Amino acid sequence: MTTQFAANHADEKVSVELTREEALALTGVRFHNGHKIEVDARKKIRSAFEKAFDIAEDRAE
């Protein structure tokens, strides 16, 4: 799965509210409750992009 994103939107901003642990997990800090914190943070970011921009998935295969 790939996504296509128009380059003319590169300067637009997206706001995502993350917990301190989620923000740290995205920088590479590891926590006792495993990979779940990082996964949750990535899901929040992905969801924010989908709401803010028209992201088309390329399902050509």
Beta strands, then each sheet from edge to edge (+ up, - down):
strand 1: 2-4
strand 2: 56-58
sheet 1: 1+ 2-
end
